[in-house]
Amino acid sequence: MIFFVLTLCAQKGSRPDLRKGNATILNLDSSWQRIIFGQIYNAWKPSKEDILVSENLLSECFNREKSLGHFSGNRFLINYTRQYFGFIDNKGNKIVWINCFIRNDASKDNTWKTFPTVVDDGGDCFFNLKVDTGKRQYYDLQINGHV
């Protein structure tokens, strides 16, 4: 698995930090890609800039969807742990998949650092989206428990 130290803080405390254990970059093998995306993509390692662009778009998406009532009023983006996976789509675009979930801080289980966290339902404690870093757009938001 790919691990590296990267500070994502544009504003102190507002972004996850790979060094502090609340974010990680995943290297998904073909079996996980089939489960999550339904197909296999070429992976790529997002740069610090790619992650910052992705985080800004994630924040924009979260705030928009929360204002529309798709997230509970007591949900704040800073409380979500992040998993990032970079891939190149069928059109050659570099995409960052961001998987967000609220983790029990008391849990000593660190499998989320190497394997994607996938659950059935769980409501707005679990969501993911894709970010096209070149076009600087987000799409395909999936909030668990929402149709």
N, CA and C of each residue as an Amber inpcrd file, in Angstrom:
protein
   441
   0.8320000  -1.1750000   0.0000000   0.0000000   0.0000000   0.0000000
   0.8810000   1.2450000   0.0000000   0.3000000   2.2470000  -0.5760000
   1.0530000   3.4910000  -0.6780000   0.7550000   4.3570000   0.5270000
   1.7960000   4.7190000   1.2430000   1.6520000   5.6480000   2.3470000
   2.7160000   6.7270000   2.1860000   2.3650000   7.9490000   2.3720000
   3.3350000   9.0160000   2.3810000   2.8030000  10.1380000   3.2380000
   3.7190000  10.9740000   3.6870000   3.3420000  12.0620000   4.5650000
   2.9660000  13.2490000   3.7000000   1.7810000  13.7520000   3.9540000
   1.2530000  14.8620000   3.1710000   0.3360000  15.6670000   4.0570000
   0.6220000  16.9180000   4.1930000  -0.2470000  17.7660000   4.9730000
  -1.2490000  18.4100000   4.0440000  -2.5130000  18.2380000   4.3570000
  -3.5830000  18.7630000   3.5200000  -4.1700000  20.0490000   4.0870000
  -3.5590000  20.5910000   5.1110000  -4.1770000  21.7040000   5.8210000
  -4.0160000  23.0220000   5.0810000  -5.1120000  23.5130000   4.5460000
  -5.1310000  24.8610000   4.0120000  -5.4790000  25.8000000   5.1590000
  -6.3100000  25.3250000   6.0520000  -6.6640000  26.0370000   7.2620000
  -6.5020000  25.0340000   8.3950000  -5.8340000  25.4270000   9.4310000
  -5.5720000  24.4960000  10.5170000  -6.8680000  23.8900000  11.0550000
  -6.8970000  22.5530000  11.0820000  -8.0270000  21.8400000  11.6510000
  -9.1940000  21.6450000  10.7060000  -9.1270000  22.2140000   9.5030000
 -10.2710000  22.1030000   8.6070000 -10.1220000  20.9830000   7.5910000
  -8.9690000  20.4140000   7.4640000  -8.7240000  19.3780000   6.4740000
  -8.1220000  18.1450000   7.1480000  -8.3430000  16.9800000   6.5660000
  -7.7100000  15.7820000   7.1170000  -6.2090000  15.8300000   6.8800000
  -5.4800000  15.0900000   7.6520000  -4.0230000  15.0720000   7.5720000
  -3.5630000  13.6170000   7.5920000  -2.8730000  13.2000000   6.5490000
  -2.4050000  11.8200000   6.4780000  -1.4850000  11.4730000   7.6410000
  -0.7710000  12.4550000   8.1620000   0.1360000  12.1920000   9.2820000
  -0.6090000  11.9190000  10.5760000  -1.8050000  12.4740000  10.7230000
  -2.5610000  12.3270000  11.9660000  -3.4930000  11.1300000  11.9600000
  -3.5400000  10.4160000  10.8540000  -4.3240000   9.1830000  10.8270000
  -5.7910000   9.3400000  10.5170000  -6.2040000  10.4630000   9.9190000
  -7.6140000  10.6000000   9.5660000  -7.8310000  10.6610000   8.0520000
  -6.8040000  10.2820000   7.3060000  -6.9050000  10.2040000   5.8420000
  -5.8110000   9.2760000   5.3360000  -6.0950000   8.6270000   4.1970000
  -5.1040000   7.7410000   3.6000000  -5.3240000   7.6770000   2.0950000
  -4.2860000   7.3420000   1.3780000  -4.3980000   7.0970000  -0.0560000
  -4.3350000   5.5940000  -0.2550000  -5.3620000   5.0710000  -0.9160000
  -5.4630000   3.6300000  -1.1390000  -4.8770000   3.2390000  -2.4910000
  -4.4010000   2.0240000  -2.5620000  -4.0070000   1.4040000  -3.8170000
  -4.9340000   0.2060000  -3.9860000  -6.0100000   0.4070000  -4.7430000
  -7.0260000  -0.6390000  -4.8710000  -6.6500000  -1.6430000  -5.9520000
  -6.6410000  -2.9250000  -5.5970000  -6.3790000  -3.9580000  -6.6040000
  -7.6210000  -4.1610000  -7.4640000  -7.4960000  -4.9890000  -8.4760000
  -8.5820000  -5.1580000  -9.4480000  -9.8620000  -5.6960000  -8.8120000
  -9.7520000  -6.5550000  -7.8060000 -10.9750000  -7.0940000  -7.1890000
 -11.7450000  -6.0010000  -6.4580000 -11.0680000  -5.1030000  -5.7480000
 -11.7460000  -4.0000000  -5.0770000 -12.3270000  -3.0270000  -6.0880000
 -11.5950000  -2.7840000  -7.1730000 -12.1130000  -1.8780000  -8.1980000
 -13.4060000  -2.4180000  -8.7990000 -13.4530000  -3.7140000  -9.0360000
 -14.6820000  -4.3220000  -9.5800000 -15.8440000  -4.1510000  -8.6080000
 -15.5850000  -4.3370000  -7.3130000 -16.6280000  -4.2030000  -6.2970000
 -17.1400000  -2.7620000  -6.2390000 -16.2460000  -1.8000000  -6.2320000
 -16.6270000  -0.4030000  -6.0350000 -17.1230000   0.2530000  -7.3230000
 -16.3890000   0.0390000  -8.4240000 -16.6890000   0.7580000  -9.6660000
 -17.3540000  -0.0980000 -10.7290000 -17.3210000  -1.4130000 -10.5520000
 -17.8830000  -2.2960000 -11.5610000 -16.9540000  -2.5440000 -12.7330000
 -15.7550000  -2.0230000 -12.6730000 -14.7530000  -2.2450000 -13.7120000
 -13.3720000  -1.9070000 -13.1640000 -12.3420000  -2.1270000 -13.9910000
 -10.9610000  -1.8950000 -13.5730000 -10.4060000  -0.6810000 -14.3150000
  -9.7400000   0.1960000 -13.5900000  -9.1090000   1.3820000 -14.1530000
  -7.6000000   1.3250000 -13.9420000  -6.8790000   2.1690000 -14.6610000
  -5.4590000   2.3620000 -14.3950000  -5.3340000   3.3040000 -13.2100000
  -4.5950000   2.8930000 -12.2120000  -4.4200000   3.7090000 -11.0150000
  -3.3370000   4.7590000 -11.2390000  -3.4170000   5.8480000 -10.5120000
  -2.3690000   6.8610000 -10.4800000  -2.3500000   7.4610000  -9.0810000
  -1.2250000   7.9800000  -8.6910000  -1.0400000   8.5260000  -7.3500000
  -1.3110000  10.0310000  -7.3780000  -2.3860000  10.4610000  -6.7250000
  -2.6950000  11.8980000  -6.7030000  -1.5890000  12.6890000  -6.0050000
  -1.2740000  13.8610000  -6.5560000  -0.2890000  14.7510000  -5.9530000
  -0.9310000  15.5330000  -4.8090000  -0.1220000  16.2770000  -4.0890000
  -0.6350000  17.1290000  -3.0140000  -1.6460000  18.1180000  -3.5920000
  -1.3480000  18.6810000  -4.7470000  -2.2700000  19.6290000  -5.3840000
  -3.5890000  18.9460000  -5.7660000  -3.5080000  17.7230000  -6.2890000
  -4.7180000  16.9710000  -6.6420000  -5.6020000  16.7480000  -5.4160000
  -4.9940000  16.4280000  -4.2950000  -5.7440000  16.2000000  -3.0620000
  -6.3730000  17.5100000  -2.5770000  -5.6280000  18.6130000  -2.6690000
  -6.1820000  19.9010000  -2.2500000  -7.3540000  20.3220000  -3.1340000
  -7.2280000  20.1420000  -4.4450000  -8.3390000  20.4250000  -5.3630000
  -9.5330000  19.5500000  -4.9960000  -9.2740000  18.2700000  -4.7520000
 -10.3390000  17.3280000  -4.3940000 -11.0150000  17.7220000  -3.0890000
 -10.2270000  18.1340000  -2.1160000 -10.7820000  18.5460000  -0.8230000
 -11.6370000  19.8000000  -0.9530000 -11.2060000  20.7440000  -1.7680000
 -12.0020000  21.9590000  -1.9720000 -13.3410000  21.6220000  -2.6100000
 -13.3260000  20.7370000  -3.5960000 -14.5650000  20.3320000  -4.2550000
 -15.4300000  19.4840000  -3.3220000 -14.8050000  18.6550000  -2.4950000
 -15.5390000  17.8820000  -1.5020000 -16.2700000  18.8230000  -0.5460000
 -15.5870000  19.8510000  -0.0970000 -16.1860000  20.8250000   0.8170000
 -17.3600000  21.5420000   0.1440000 -17.1790000  21.9390000  -1.1040000
 -18.2530000  22.5870000  -1.8590000 -19.4650000  21.6580000  -1.9770000
 -19.2160000  20.4110000  -2.3170000 -20.2730000  19.4220000  -2.4640000
 -20.9990000  19.1980000  -1.1380000 -20.2340000  18.9730000  -0.0770000
 -20.8200000  18.6970000   1.2320000 -21.7040000  19.8510000   1.6860000
 -21.1940000  21.0760000   1.5770000 -21.9570000  22.2390000   2.0210000
 -23.2310000  22.4150000   1.1990000 -23.1420000  22.1930000  -0.0980000
 -24.3240000  22.2990000  -0.9580000 -25.3660000  21.2510000  -0.5670000
 -24.9180000  20.0040000  -0.4520000 -25.8510000  18.9140000  -0.1420000
 -26.4310000  19.0440000   1.2650000 -25.6380000  19.5480000   2.1930000
 -26.1450000  19.7500000   3.5560000 -27.2220000  20.8340000   3.5510000
 -27.0200000  21.8920000   2.7640000 -28.0250000  22.9590000   2.6870000
 -29.3300000  22.4610000   2.0670000 -29.2450000  21.3980000   1.2690000
 -30.4280000  20.7920000   0.6590000 -31.0650000  19.7240000   1.5520000
 -30.4660000  19.4970000   2.7350000 -31.0140000  18.5420000   3.6850000
 -30.5770000  17.1030000   3.4790000 -29.5530000  16.8900000   2.6660000
 -29.0780000  15.5250000   2.4090000 -28.1140000  15.0130000   3.4790000
 -27.6560000  15.9070000   4.3450000 -26.8480000  15.5210000   5.5000000
 -27.5230000  16.0840000   6.7410000 -27.4390000  15.3510000   7.8490000
 -28.0090000  15.8050000   9.1180000 -27.3680000  17.1220000   9.5320000
 -28.1190000  17.9300000  10.2350000 -27.6090000  19.2170000  10.6950000
 -26.4110000  19.1060000  11.6150000 -26.2740000  17.9610000  12.2970000
 -25.1530000  17.7820000  13.2290000 -23.9370000  17.1390000  12.5640000
 -23.9280000  17.0090000  11.2420000 -22.7810000  16.4520000  10.5080000
 -21.8760000  17.5860000  10.0450000 -20.5670000  17.4130000  10.2750000
 -19.5680000  18.3810000   9.8360000 -18.4620000  17.6220000   9.1200000
 -18.0040000  18.1620000   8.0260000 -17.0310000  17.4810000   7.1790000
 -15.7550000  17.1140000   7.9270000 -15.3330000  17.9280000   8.8630000
 -14.1040000  17.6650000   9.6100000 -14.1760000  16.3480000  10.3870000
 -15.3890000  15.8600000  10.6720000 -15.5430000  14.6290000  11.4450000
 -15.4400000  13.3620000  10.6000000 -15.3290000  13.5190000   9.2990000
 -15.2460000  12.3570000   8.4130000 -13.8010000  11.9780000   8.1230000
 -13.5160000  10.6900000   8.2210000 -12.2370000  10.1370000   7.7960000
 -12.3030000   9.9720000   6.2830000 -11.1690000  10.1720000   5.5910000
 -11.1470000  10.0910000   4.1320000 -10.2240000   9.0000000   3.6240000
 -10.6670000   8.3590000   2.5540000  -9.8340000   7.4400000   1.7720000
  -9.8360000   7.9810000   0.3450000  -8.6420000   8.1300000  -0.2270000
  -8.5040000   8.6330000  -1.5890000  -7.9690000   7.5200000  -2.4830000
  -8.4730000   7.4590000  -3.7020000  -7.9470000   6.5340000  -4.6990000
  -7.9480000   7.2550000  -6.0350000  -6.7830000   7.3120000  -6.6790000
  -6.6700000   7.9630000  -7.9730000  -6.7350000   6.9540000  -9.1040000
  -7.5220000   7.2840000 -10.1410000  -7.5800000   6.4160000 -11.3170000
  -7.8080000   7.2530000 -12.5650000  -7.5210000   6.6570000 -13.6990000
  -7.7320000   7.3090000 -14.9890000  -8.9550000   6.6590000 -15.6250000
  -9.9750000   7.4890000 -15.9280000 -11.2120000   6.9370000 -16.4750000
 -11.0530000   6.5780000 -17.9610000 -12.1190000   6.0910000 -18.5500000
 -12.0720000   5.6220000 -19.9430000 -11.8270000   6.7370000 -20.9530000
 -11.9850000   7.9950000 -20.5340000 -11.7390000   9.1380000 -21.4290000
 -10.3640000   9.7510000 -21.1940000  -9.5860000   9.1470000 -20.2830000
  -8.2470000   9.6490000 -19.9900000  -8.1930000  10.7150000 -18.9140000
  -9.3100000  10.9740000 -18.2330000  -9.3510000  11.9810000 -17.1630000
  -8.8290000  11.4070000 -15.8580000  -8.0760000  12.2140000 -15.1360000
  -7.5860000  11.8030000 -13.8230000  -8.6760000  12.0870000 -12.7930000
  -9.0890000  11.0300000 -12.1000000 -10.1900000  11.0920000 -11.1550000
  -9.6890000  10.6920000  -9.7660000 -10.1590000  11.3970000  -8.7620000
  -9.9110000  11.0090000  -7.3710000 -11.2510000  10.5840000  -6.7790000
 -11.3190000   9.3230000  -6.3590000 -12.4920000   8.8200000  -5.6320000
 -12.2330000   9.0970000  -4.1700000 -13.1770000   9.7640000  -3.5130000
 -13.0390000  10.0740000  -2.0870000 -14.1360000   9.3320000  -1.3390000
 -13.7250000   8.4650000  -0.4490000 -14.6350000   7.7050000   0.3950000
 -14.5850000   8.3230000   1.7890000 -15.7410000   8.7790000   2.2890000
 -15.8080000   9.4710000   3.5790000 -16.6860000   8.6960000   4.5500000
 -16.2430000   8.6200000   5.7820000 -17.0090000   7.9100000   6.7970000
 -16.6400000   8.4050000   8.1810000 -17.5850000   8.2700000   9.0980000
 -17.3260000   8.6310000  10.4860000 -16.8710000   7.3710000  11.2030000
 -15.7050000   7.4640000  11.7990000 -15.0730000   6.3190000  12.4460000
 -15.1370000   6.4820000  13.9520000 -15.3480000   5.3870000  14.6460000
 -15.3340000   5.3740000  16.0970000 -13.8950000   5.5640000  16.5670000
 -13.6030000   6.6920000  17.2120000 -12.2340000   6.9760000  17.6530000
 -11.7110000   5.9460000  18.6400000 -12.5990000   5.2650000  19.3380000
 -12.1730000   4.2550000  20.3050000 -11.7030000   2.9730000  19.6090000
 -12.0640000   2.8370000  18.3430000 -11.7140000   1.6200000  17.6120000
 -10.2110000   1.5650000  17.3320000  -9.6360000   0.4170000  17.5640000
  -8.2080000   0.1960000  17.2810000  -8.0210000  -0.4470000  15.9100000
  -9.1250000  -0.6560000  15.2060000  -9.0880000  -1.2820000  13.8900000
  -8.5520000  -0.2940000  12.8580000  -7.4230000  -0.6260000  12.2570000
  -6.8060000   0.2440000  11.2690000  -6.8850000  -0.3210000   9.8550000
  -7.7820000  -1.2690000   9.6270000  -7.8820000  -1.8440000   8.2850000
  -8.3190000  -0.8030000   7.2600000  -8.9920000   0.2760000   7.6890000
  -9.4160000   1.3370000   6.7850000  -8.2250000   2.0070000   6.1080000
  -7.0430000   1.8790000   6.6810000  -5.8520000   2.5020000   6.0850000
  -5.3480000   1.7440000   4.8670000  -5.7750000   0.4910000   4.7140000
  -5.3180000  -0.3110000   3.5820000  -6.4430000  -0.8750000   2.7200000
  -7.6560000  -0.9330000   3.2710000  -8.8020000  -1.4690000   2.5400000
  -9.9350000  -0.4590000   2.5640000 -10.6940000  -0.3560000   1.4750000
 -11.8050000   0.5950000   1.4720000 -12.8790000   0.2090000   2.4830000
 -13.4580000   1.2180000   3.1000000 -14.5630000   1.0090000   4.0230000
 -15.8470000   1.0150000   3.2110000 -16.4780000  -0.1430000   3.1190000
 -17.7060000  -0.3050000   2.3450000 -18.7630000  -0.8860000   3.2790000
 -19.8920000  -0.2010000   3.3810000 -20.9750000  -0.6690000   4.2470000
 -22.3040000  -0.5950000   3.5010000 -23.2410000  -1.3970000   3.9390000
 -24.6110000  -1.2940000   3.4440000 -25.3450000  -0.3520000   4.3780000
 -25.9370000   0.6700000   3.8180000 -26.6890000   1.6890000   4.5340000
 -25.7560000   2.4930000   5.4300000 -26.0780000   2.7260000   6.6700000
 -25.2590000   3.5590000   7.5430000 -25.6100000   5.0340000   7.4500000
 -26.5480000   5.3590000   6.5440000 -26.9760000   6.7470000   6.4340000
 -25.8580000   7.6880000   6.0400000 -25.9930000   8.9480000   6.4380000
 -25.0320000   9.9630000   6.0150000 -23.7130000   9.9180000   6.7960000
 -23.5110000   8.8650000   7.5730000 -22.1920000   8.6310000   8.1850000
 -21.2010000   8.1210000   7.1340000 -21.7230000   7.6930000   5.9850000
 -20.9030000   7.1180000   4.9210000 -21.3200000   7.7100000   3.5860000
 -20.3640000   8.2670000   2.8530000 -20.6400000   8.7510000   1.5050000
 -19.3530000   8.7750000   0.6950000 -19.4870000   8.8540000  -0.6130000
 -18.3260000   8.9660000  -1.4910000 -18.7060000   9.7420000  -2.7380000
 -17.7100000  10.2370000  -3.4110000 -17.8990000  10.9580000  -4.6550000
 -16.6300000  10.8790000  -5.4840000 -16.7300000  11.3120000  -6.7230000
 -15.5860000  11.3410000  -7.6250000 -15.2900000  12.7930000  -7.9660000
 -13.9960000  13.0820000  -8.1310000 -13.5460000  14.4190000  -8.4940000
 -12.6790000  14.3060000  -9.7410000 -13.0400000  15.0590000 -10.7690000
 -12.2020000  15.1750000 -11.9640000 -11.2540000  16.3340000 -11.6940000
  -9.9840000  16.0230000 -11.4400000  -9.0350000  17.0550000 -11.0210000
  -8.7020000  18.0320000 -12.1490000  -8.7530000  17.5680000 -13.3920000
  -8.4700000  18.4490000 -14.5270000  -9.5950000  19.4360000 -14.7740000
 -10.8210000  18.9610000 -14.7510000 -11.9950000  19.8130000 -14.9750000
 -12.4240000  20.5410000 -13.7120000 -11.8650000  20.1060000 -12.5920000
 -12.2030000  20.6780000 -11.2780000 -13.7070000  20.6230000 -11.0340000
 -14.2340000  19.3860000 -11.1940000 -15.6560000  19.1270000 -10.9850000
 -15.8180000  17.8680000 -10.1450000 -16.8640000  17.8500000  -9.3480000
 -17.2090000  16.6270000  -8.6310000 -18.4680000  16.0390000  -9.2530000
 -18.6290000  14.7280000  -9.0830000 -19.8120000  14.0520000  -9.6090000
 -19.9990000  12.7210000  -8.9110000 -21.1030000  12.0880000  -9.2020000
 -21.4120000  10.7440000  -8.7040000 -21.3890000  10.6450000  -7.1760000
 -22.0070000  11.6360000  -6.5130000 -22.1110000  11.5870000  -5.0530000
 -23.0260000  10.4410000  -4.6600000 -22.5530000   9.6010000  -3.7470000
 -23.3240000   8.4750000  -3.2280000 -23.3810000   8.6060000  -1.7020000
 -24.5740000   8.8690000  -1.1730000 -24.7630000   8.9450000   0.2780000
 -25.4990000   7.6870000   0.6850000 -24.9350000   6.9230000   1.5900000
 -25.5850000   5.6730000   2.0110000 -26.9530000   5.9690000   2.6080000
 -27.8960000   5.1070000   2.2710000 -29.2410000   5.2530000   2.7870000
 -30.0990000   6.2250000   2.0040000 -29.5280000   6.8570000   0.9760000
 -30.2890000   7.7750000   0.1160000 -30.5120000   7.1170000  -1.2360000
 -31.7120000   7.2910000  -1.7800000 -32.0390000   6.7130000  -3.0800000
 -31.7660000   7.7080000  -4.1820000
